[in-house]
Every structure is written in structure tokens, then in C-alpha cells.
Amino acid sequence: MSDNSLRLVWVYPDLLSTYGDQGNALVVERRARQRGLDVHRVDVRSDQPIPTSGDIYLIGGGEDRPQRLAAERLLRDGGLERAVSNGAIVFSVCAGYQILGKAFVNDVGQRQEGLGLLDVETVRGEGDRCVGDVLADIDPRLGLPQLTGFENHQGITHLGPTARPFARTVMGRGNGTGDGTEGAYNDTVFGTYMHGPVMARNPLIADLLLKLALDVNALPPVDDRWYEALRAERIATATQPA
């Protein structure tokens, strides 16, 4: 990216935008503009090629059939993989997170090949869905406060040796494996099951993506009073006795 511009790509909003996940693109765009960046946002529909010159790519959640269609089209296109090889940052949610892994179980019960950008694989859980509020401690290496969001998924995501857990659950099921992990990441690719949208509840995640894209250690401060009020409200609600 240039010194004062950011290329933000929202991937397949026609297939992958469950629970308001497109709000993540709005938050990243807003927080970039608050820092004086000239943001060029591109919303790429599933019948369009993925541009390879983006700085940050965002992928949301979706139902089972749209998820399969999205995975098939992303594999055929190849643009997202090329963008990552060029150093792009990718943040994915729920179905998008599963697509970035090596494989997941699709809507017809078959093993569906993923993009392999994260060393994870998702199988279908046999018990109750993972549904409800989640609180989790993000990997301290990322320097972020506690994660808040909500999950609604049947998938059970197992991490391979090169994938780091994005967070460790305090409340909720996360990856559903029983080991307390939530999401996964490597150097430039992130995945989580958190909706909310997750960036509205956790704006410092958006700032992390901006710092990685800009290759800086810090950003100018912005007014976070609205975000902090929302975080406090959702965390308080999640921790209230049933």
C-alpha cells in the first residue's frame, strides 16, 4: 500500500454476510479514515474476480450452500491465495474461517476442499450447535483485550501444528474441540467464529489489521467511547447469571 491509502476488499457479500458481518468492513474503513487514510473499498461479488492488489481482505459467515459455492469459486479464482502470497492481510468469520482452512464438511455431507491458508480442518459436530455469547482471551502476542462476540455453528475446527489459536475461551465453545481454543491465525491470515459484528465489539482487532497493513507498531488514537460502551454492555450481559 502507499503511505496514505488502503485497499480494502470485502469478499462475496452476496454469499457470505451472515449476522451483519459486513459491519466489519464498515468498522475497518471508518477507523482507517479516522487516521487520515484514503480508503478504496471494493465489494467483490461471487461472479467477479478477486483483485490481487488489496491490502486487507474481509470474509464473513454464510449458510451451508453459499459456503460451498464460495469455496468452489474462490478455489477456481485463485486471487485470494495470490494476494496472501503478496503480503495481504485476511480476516475471516465463521463459514469464511472454515473456507480458509484445508477442508470442511459441506451442505451435502461431503469433505470440501478449502483454500489451505490456515492449517485447520473442520468436521461436523454430532452434538448441540455451538450457540451463545463468547468471552475469550486473545493470544497475548497480539496485544489485544478480551474478545467478545457470539457464536452459532455446528462445525468443529481442529488446528494443525502451524496454526495458532486466536484466543482461549473463558465462556463459550469457540472451535468446539473442548480444548478452549477459539479461531486460528498465522502471520497474516486470521479466522474466528465470532459474530457481533466482531469488529464493532472489538475495534482494536480492526486496528491490528491496519497496523499490519501499514507495517507500523502504533496508530494515532481515536475516540473509542462508543465502542467501549458497546463492549462493556455486551460483556456485562454475557456474564450475568442466567
C-alpha positions in Angstrom: 0.0 0.0 0.0 1.1 3.6 -0.4 1.8 5.8 2.6 -1.7 7.3 2.8 -4.0 4.8 1.1 -5.6 1.5 2.0 -7.2 -1.0 -0.4 -9.9 -2.9 1.5 -11.7 -5.9 -0.2 -15.0 -7.3 1.1 -15.2 -10.8 -0.4 -18.5 -12.2 -1.7 -21.1 -10.1 0.2 -23.8 -11.8 -1.8 -22.9 -15.2 -0.3 -21.0 -14.5 3.0 -22.5 -11.8 5.2 -24.5 -13.5 8.0 -25.3 -11.7 11.2 -24.2 -8.4 9.9 -20.6 -9.4 9.3 -20.4 -6.7 6.6 -20.2 -4.4 9.6 -16.6 -5.5 9.9 -15.8 -3.8 6.6 -17.6 -0.6 7.8 -15.5 -0.5 11.0 -12.2 -1.1 9.3 -13.0 1.6 6.7 -14.1 4.0 9.4 -11.1 3.5 11.6 -8.7 3.9 8.7 -10.4 7.2 7.6 -10.1 8.4 11.2 -6.4 8.0 10.8 -6.3 10.1 7.7 -6.0 7.2 5.3 -7.6 7.3 1.8 -9.6 4.1 1.7 -10.5 2.4 -1.6 -13.1 -0.2 -0.7 -14.1 -2.9 -3.2 -17.1 -5.2 -2.6 -16.4 -8.3 -4.8 -19.5 -10.4 -5.7 -19.2 -14.1 -6.3 -19.4 -13.6 -10.1 -16.4 -11.3 -10.1 -12.7 -12.0 -9.9 -10.9 -11.4 -6.7 -8.4 -8.5 -7.1 -4.9 -9.4 -6.0 -3.7 -5.9 -5.1 -5.7 -5.4 -1.9 -4.2 -4.7 1.5 -6.9 -6.2 3.8 -9.5 -8.8 2.8 -12.5 -9.5 4.9 -14.7 -12.6 4.6 -18.0 -13.2 6.6 -20.2 -16.1 7.5 -22.8 -17.8 5.5 -25.2 -20.7 5.3 -24.0 -24.2 4.2 -24.8 -24.0 0.5 -23.5 -20.5 0.0 -20.4 -21.5 1.8 -19.8 -24.4 -0.6 -20.4 -22.1 -3.6 -18.0 -19.6 -2.2 -15.3 -22.2 -1.6 -15.6 -23.6 -5.1 -15.4 -20.1 -6.7 -12.5 -18.9 -4.6 -10.6 -22.1 -5.4 -11.2 -21.6 -9.2 -10.3 -17.9 -9.0 -7.1 -18.2 -7.0 -6.9 -14.5 -6.5 -7.0 -14.6 -2.7 -4.1 -17.0 -2.4 -2.1 -14.8 -4.8 -2.9 -11.8 -2.7 -1.8 -13.5 0.5 1.5 -14.5 -1.2 1.9 -10.8 -1.9 1.6 -10.0 1.8 -2.1 -9.2 2.1 -4.0 -9.4 5.4 -7.1 -11.6 5.6 -9.7 -11.7 8.4 -12.5 -14.3 8.2 -15.5 -15.2 10.2 -17.4 -18.5 10.7 -18.0 -20.0 7.3 -15.3 -17.8 5.9 -12.9 -19.1 8.6 -13.7 -22.7 7.6 -13.1 -21.9 3.9 -9.6 -20.6 4.6 -8.7 -24.0 6.2 -7.7 -27.2 4.5 -11.2 -28.7 4.3 -14.7 -28.6 5.8 -17.9 -30.7 5.5 -20.3 -29.1 3.1 -24.1 -29.0 2.8 -24.3 -32.4 1.2 -22.2 -34.1 3.9 -19.0 -34.3 1.7 -15.5 -33.2 2.5 -15.0 -29.9 0.7 -11.5 -28.6 -0.1 -10.6 -25.3 1.4 -8.0 -22.7 0.4 -5.4 -24.0 2.8 -4.4 -20.5 4.0 -4.9 -21.7 7.6 -3.7 -25.1 9.0 -7.2 -26.1 10.2 -9.8 -28.6 9.2 -13.5 -28.6 10.1 -15.8 -31.5 10.7 -19.5 -31.5 11.5 -20.3 -31.8 15.2 -22.6 -34.6 16.4 -24.0 -32.8 19.4 -25.7 -29.5 20.0 -24.7 -26.5 18.0 -22.2 -24.0 19.5 -24.6 -21.1 20.2 -24.3 -18.2 22.5 -22.1 -15.4 23.9 -18.4 -15.9 24.0 -15.7 -14.3 26.0 -12.1 -15.3 25.2 -8.5 -14.1 25.9 -6.8 -13.3 22.7 -3.3 -14.6 22.2 -1.1 -12.2 24.2 1.4 -11.9 21.3 -1.3 -9.9 19.5 -1.6 -7.3 22.3 -5.4 -7.2 22.3 -8.0 -7.0 25.1 -10.5 -9.7 25.8 -12.6 -10.9 22.8 -16.4 -10.6 22.9 -18.8 -12.0 20.4 -21.4 -14.6 19.8 -21.2 -18.0 18.0 -23.7 -20.1 16.1 -22.1 -23.0 14.3 -22.2 -26.8 14.0 -18.6 -27.1 12.8 -15.8 -28.4 15.0 -12.5 -26.9 13.9 -9.2 -28.7 14.6 -5.9 -26.8 14.5 -2.9 -28.2 12.8 0.7 -27.6 14.0 1.3 -24.4 12.1 -2.0 -22.7 13.3 -2.0 -20.7 16.5 -5.3 -20.3 18.4 -6.6 -16.8 18.0 -8.0 -16.9 21.5 -8.7 -19.1 24.6 -12.3 -19.2 25.7 -13.4 -18.0 29.2 -17.1 -18.5 28.2 -18.4 -20.3 25.2 -17.2 -23.2 23.0 -15.1 -21.5 20.3 -13.7 -24.1 17.9 -15.8 -26.7 19.6 -12.9 -29.1 20.2 -13.1 -29.0 24.0 -9.6 -27.6 24.4 -10.7 -24.0 24.8 -9.3 -22.7 21.5 -11.2 -20.1 19.5 -10.3 -19.3 15.9 -6.8 -19.5 14.5 -4.2 -17.4 12.8 -0.8 -17.3 11.2 1.3 -14.3 10.3 -1.3 -12.5 8.1 -4.4 -14.7 8.0 -6.9 -14.7 10.8 -10.1 -16.7 11.4 -12.7 -16.6 14.2 -16.2 -17.9 14.9 -17.2 -14.5 16.4 -20.1 -12.6 15.0 -21.5 -9.4 16.5 -20.1 -8.0 14.2 -16.8 -8.8 15.8 -15.1 -5.6 14.7 -17.8 -3.4 16.3 -17.4 -5.3 19.6 -13.6 -5.4 19.3 -12.4 -2.4 17.3 -8.8 -3.0 18.3 -8.8 -6.0 16.0 -9.5 -3.6 13.1 -6.6 -1.5 14.3 -4.4 -4.6 14.4 -5.2 -5.3 10.8 -4.4 -1.7 9.9 -1.0 -1.8 11.7 -0.1 -5.0 9.9 -1.1 -3.5 6.5 0.8 -0.2 7.3 3.7 -2.1 8.9 3.7 0.1 12.0 3.7 -0.6 15.7 1.1 2.0 16.7 -1.7 4.2 15.3 -2.9 7.7 16.2 -5.6 7.4 18.9 -9.3 7.9 18.1 -12.4 8.4 20.1 -13.4 4.9 21.3 -16.2 5.9 23.7 -18.9 4.4 21.6 -17.1 1.1 21.1 -16.1 0.9 24.8 -19.7 1.4 25.8 -20.8 -1.4 23.5 -18.1 -3.7 24.7 -19.0 -3.1 28.4 -22.6 -3.7 27.7 -22.1 -7.0 25.8 -19.6 -8.3 28.3 -21.8 -7.4 31.2 -24.8 -9.1 29.5 -22.8 -12.3 28.8 -21.6 -12.6 32.4 -24.9 -12.1 34.1 -26.3 -15.2 35.8 -29.0 -17.0 33.7 
